[in-house]
Amino acid sequence: MSGKERLPVRGAQGDLLRLVATGHAESRAELARLSGLAASSVSLRVEELIGAGLLVEEGAGTSRGGRRPRRLQVSPTAGLLAVADLGARHARLGLLDLSGTPLVVEERPCDITLGPEATLDWVADAFDELLLVHGPPGVPLRGIGTGIPGPVDPADGRVVSPSRMPGWNNFPVAEYLGARYDLPVLVENDANLMAVGEARAWPGCDNLMVLKAGSGIGCGVIVDGRLHRGRGAAGDISHVRVRSDSSVVCSCGHPDCLEAYASGAALMGALAEQGIAVRRPADVVAAVNDGVPEATALVRNAGRLIGEVLTVLVNFLNPDAIVVGGSLSTAEPLISSIRAAVYERCLPLATRDLEIAVTRAGPDAALLGAGSLLLDAVLT
Amino acid sequence: MSGKERLPVRGAQGDLLRLVATGHAESRAELARLSGLAASSVSLRVEELIGAGLLVEEGAGTSRGGRRPRRLQVSPTAGLLAVADLGARHARLGLLDLSGTPLVVEERPCDITLGPEATLDWVADAFDELLLVHGPPGVPLRGIGTGIPGPVDPADGRVVSPSRMPGWNNFPVAEYLGARYDLPVLVENDANLMAVGEARAWPGCDNLMVLKAGSGIGCGVIVDGRLHRGRGAAGDISHVRVRSDSSVVCSCGHPDCLEAYASGAALMGALAEQGIAVRRPADVVAAVNDGVPEATALVRNAGRLIGEVLTVLVNFLNPDAIVVGGSLSTAEPLISSIRAAVYERCLPLATRDLEIAVTRAGPDAALLGAGSLLLDAVLT
């Protein structure tokens, strides 16, 4: 198993390492241009980073006349990031290198209703196992990142008033994981992580809304190219009151929240009431694909309700794109109903060039986002 | 009457003039620190700006030993900005100096339903009259700014699909005024201007929603300290569908838009139906203050509906404050109903430190915002 170690960088070294890790720079010249540092200063720090085993310079021996081509990369042995994306019943867990490339990703069943200690111990044990099995020898762990399906206070990595997470309210997730690892820890709402991961797949879209349609409903917001956190709950749409003929009390105690009608959990409950057995959101998608009319009608209604909430936000924010991810996103009637509601009801100026599409980053979007934000934390 | 003239600044001169005009810098030392330019370079450009009559240096003759205190200010003769805030039935018009301080502000009745040419000719004539009467001799006009109560495309200053503005759709307002003045022209949605003007009165609040409750309902959004324009319609909440027992068709053609129930125009219509004569939104406020129960009930309902729409946006954006301006903002039941709805229904993390308050910048907020954005346009 690999050891763990804080990344030994300071000041401008971190900025240079980040520019290489994120693919913005591949040469000393590019580093000088992007960092604004003098070429001599860049060279000195690059040599230090190479000496510390964090950067490697490739192609240095293949001169064919003229200046030798040399490409900077983060060393594959520079370190690992362990990241998790906690859902209601499943977690995705992965190891990334410092450039954010996954070495391994696994999905495992988990149960967040067991409370924070049991769940986070389980996550840490899973990280240890992944490191033991997949961690290259001698490559140290540099940081821990985890997504939580509820509001997280950005000030201290504490979960605040989550729904469907008994025992988690006010639990200091970052502190708890930090005590076990003594490494930089990132804790963030899962939809926010998904938005960060997705944003890299949408170059040119500075304003992005990323909807996570799974057991719950989450949304992450990119404004002017950056994650908008607000006070930690930004992006929440699950407790918006929707128009409905019936009246259902949501897990938050209020009547008629979007989540009570349009979340995977709500759809599973409604199908069960009609005698159709489903155990997870993917079963709802399978029922739709199998042409079960009750499932299709419910998903279509969910899409309409989500779309009606999105009309408010599209008029208000005018995003460039709405990206739909999560386990329900592959149900075609969901996307088409969302599109119908938004295009029907929004201002022309707001929808003229609006794209509404399924995820490009795929099911690992949140892990990729966690890697991206965690790299910042590790380098600061 | 004063002449008109493009501001003769270029490159870094404009940045320095802006720092002084906005009150961020009062000395050459502060300019050097904030601009990042060398002291010698700052001094050279300051001398040029003084020579051009754009900056003045005060107190240069009052040495009391040591270095003489010298305070930089924009010259009162550096130029004027003519700004207007067009409403449905009234316009506010003003002349500002380059620091954004009003020399004169007037409110005059106007009728935007006469169409863009007639309205904009009227605005320009009013500017000419204000300049003739109040413009200090020899101080040139430097730019024109106007707020429009509808969506404006930021790319070309064109009005796009406005409600209640017959004949304005696609009209190139910026081009039309530019042809008359041959000066920089700023055209922006009125609520956006109000948000920019208001933001200066809320230091420390980086995320701000500014609601304009007048004949119509508008909203401007400040995210991370900057106006969020989106595709030009950002901040629009007037055409959000609200929950209602009855069904009213909005001016946009859709049923049950917020504007159809909660705008000043809607309230006036509803009062008239009950035999209570009102001619403008201020009359609605007067009826509330006079204890007319029908008026109070209608305003309370309007506040509840606005508040329910704001809950979606507060959960989504987590602003630091919601500021309510416009002619209805002085009706106490409006604010209290908005507060009740938002605090009742929003996530705890989103409302924990949220302030909901009436305008601090007052009725000139949009003119001040226009001055601020216009100064940027003039100096670029």
Interface residues (C-beta under 8 A of the other chain):
Chain A: P151 D153 V160 S161 N207 C219 V221 V223 D224 R226 H228 R229 G230 R231 G232 A233 A234 G235 D236 I237 H239 V240 R241 R243 H254 E308 V309 T311 V312 L313 N315 F316 L317 N318 P319 R345 L347 P348 L349 A350 R352 D353
Chain B: P151 D153 V160 S161 N207 C219 V221 V223 D224 R226 H228 R229 G230 R231 G232 A233 A234 G235 D236 I237 H239 V240 R241 R243 H254 E308 V309 T311 V312 L313 N315 F316 L317 N318 P319 R345 L347 P348 L349 A350 R352 D353
